[in-house]
Amino acid sequence: MAPRARWNPHRCPSSAKAATTSPSASSSCCWTGRCSWPSPRSACRPRRPTLPSRSSAAAVGFWLNGRYTFADGDGSRLGWRRFARFWVLWLAMTALSTLLLASVEARLGLHWALLAKPVVEGGLAVANFFLMRRLVFR
């Protein structure tokens, strides 16, 4: 686990002491640790997406995929059984994404994890499309 960032007033220039809420090169020297946005209020906590926002985005994704992307000649392909299969697949892909990015960060560091995120998410998006077509909206 990474050490929490701590305020270091001895490394902070006087101009940066007043501007600790804006991301700038002068204020980033005031913090030690893995913080890229120094702010006393956040205390360098990672910002995680909230459960309601991710869940509502997934629900809208299910509706759009069933209504337009995977619709057949008879109309939309929605229903509770497909909805349950969708959530199982969504949870599995979210867990796999988290696992892959956490392993890259543990082995190579945060910089490489940030560079790997688009590659991982893009690969999982392609795999997710084919899995949805085969398992959810069949």
C-alpha positions as CSV (number, residue, x, y, z in Angstrom):
1,M,0.0,0.0,0.0
2,A,1.3,3.4,-0.9
3,P,2.2,5.8,1.9
4,R,-0.2,8.7,2.4
5,A,1.0,12.0,1.2
6,R,2.1,14.5,3.8
7,W,2.4,18.3,3.8
8,N,6.0,19.4,3.6
9,P,6.2,23.1,4.3
10,H,10.0,23.2,4.1
11,R,10.0,22.3,0.4
12,C,7.2,24.7,-0.5
13,P,7.9,28.1,-2.0
14,S,6.0,31.0,-0.6
15,S,4.0,31.5,-3.8
16,A,2.7,27.9,-3.6
17,K,1.5,28.1,0.0
18,A,-1.5,30.2,-1.0
19,A,-2.3,28.2,-4.1
20,T,-2.5,24.7,-2.7
21,T,-5.9,24.0,-4.4
22,S,-4.7,24.4,-8.0
23,P,-2.6,21.8,-9.8
24,S,0.7,23.5,-10.7
25,A,4.3,22.7,-10.7
26,S,5.0,25.0,-7.8
27,S,2.4,23.6,-5.5
28,S,3.1,20.0,-6.2
29,C,6.5,20.2,-4.5
30,C,4.6,20.9,-1.2
31,W,3.4,17.3,-1.1
32,T,5.3,14.1,-0.7
33,G,3.8,10.8,-1.7
34,R,1.8,9.7,-4.8
35,C,-0.4,12.8,-5.1
36,S,-0.9,14.4,-8.4
37,W,-3.5,17.0,-7.2
38,P,-2.5,18.5,-3.9
39,S,-5.5,19.6,-1.9
40,P,-5.8,19.7,1.8
41,R,-9.5,18.7,1.6
42,S,-8.9,15.5,-0.4
43,A,-5.8,14.5,1.6
44,C,-4.7,12.6,-1.5
45,R,-7.5,10.1,-1.3
46,P,-8.1,8.4,-4.7
47,R,-11.3,9.5,-6.3
48,R,-13.5,6.4,-7.0
49,P,-16.6,6.4,-9.1
50,T,-19.6,6.1,-6.9
51,L,-21.8,3.0,-7.1
52,P,-24.9,4.9,-8.2
53,S,-23.1,6.5,-11.2
54,R,-21.5,3.2,-12.4
55,S,-24.8,1.3,-11.9
56,S,-26.9,3.8,-13.7
57,A,-24.4,3.9,-16.6
58,A,-24.5,0.1,-16.8
59,A,-28.3,0.2,-16.8
60,V,-28.4,2.7,-19.6
61,G,-25.9,0.6,-21.5
62,F,-28.1,-2.5,-21.1
63,W,-31.1,-0.7,-22.4
64,L,-29.3,0.8,-25.4
65,N,-27.6,-2.5,-26.3
66,G,-30.9,-4.4,-26.0
67,R,-32.9,-1.7,-27.8
68,Y,-30.5,-0.9,-30.7
69,T,-27.2,-2.7,-30.9
70,F,-28.5,-6.3,-30.5
71,A,-32.1,-5.8,-31.5
72,D,-33.5,-8.3,-34.0
73,G,-36.3,-8.0,-36.5
74,D,-39.0,-8.4,-33.8
75,G,-37.8,-5.4,-31.8
76,S,-35.8,-5.0,-28.7
77,R,-34.2,-7.8,-26.8
78,L,-34.7,-6.9,-23.2
79,G,-36.0,-8.9,-20.2
80,W,-35.2,-9.9,-16.7
81,R,-33.2,-13.0,-17.6
82,R,-31.0,-11.0,-20.0
83,F,-30.7,-8.2,-17.3
84,A,-29.4,-10.8,-14.8
85,R,-26.9,-12.2,-17.3
86,F,-25.8,-8.7,-18.1
87,W,-25.1,-7.8,-14.5
88,V,-23.1,-11.0,-14.0
89,L,-21.0,-10.2,-17.1
90,W,-20.7,-6.5,-16.0
91,L,-19.5,-7.5,-12.6
92,A,-17.0,-10.0,-14.0
93,M,-15.6,-7.5,-16.5
94,T,-15.3,-4.8,-13.8
95,A,-13.5,-7.2,-11.5
96,L,-11.2,-8.3,-14.3
97,S,-10.3,-4.7,-15.2
98,T,-9.6,-3.9,-11.6
99,L,-7.4,-7.0,-11.2
100,L,-5.4,-6.3,-14.4
101,L,-4.8,-2.6,-13.6
102,A,-3.9,-3.4,-10.0
103,S,-1.4,-6.0,-11.1
104,V,0.2,-3.6,-13.5
105,E,0.4,-0.9,-10.8
106,A,1.9,-3.4,-8.3
107,R,4.6,-4.7,-10.8
108,L,5.4,-1.6,-12.8
109,G,4.1,1.4,-10.9
110,L,1.4,4.0,-11.2
111,H,2.8,5.6,-14.4
112,W,2.6,2.4,-16.3
113,A,-0.9,1.6,-14.9
114,L,-2.2,4.9,-16.2
115,L,-0.7,4.1,-19.6
116,A,-2.1,0.6,-19.6
117,K,-5.6,1.7,-18.7
118,P,-6.8,2.6,-22.2
119,V,-5.3,-0.6,-23.6
120,V,-6.9,-2.8,-20.9
121,E,-10.3,-1.0,-21.2
122,G,-10.2,-1.2,-25.0
123,G,-9.4,-4.9,-25.0
124,L,-12.1,-5.6,-22.5
125,A,-14.6,-3.5,-24.5
126,V,-14.0,-5.7,-27.6
127,A,-14.2,-8.9,-25.5
128,N,-17.3,-7.5,-23.8
129,F,-19.1,-6.9,-27.1
130,F,-18.6,-10.5,-28.3
131,L,-19.5,-11.9,-24.9
132,M,-22.7,-9.8,-24.7
133,R,-23.7,-10.9,-28.2
134,R,-23.0,-14.6,-27.3
135,L,-24.1,-14.8,-23.7
136,V,-26.5,-12.0,-22.9
137,F,-28.4,-11.0,-26.0
138,R,-28.5,-14.4,-27.8
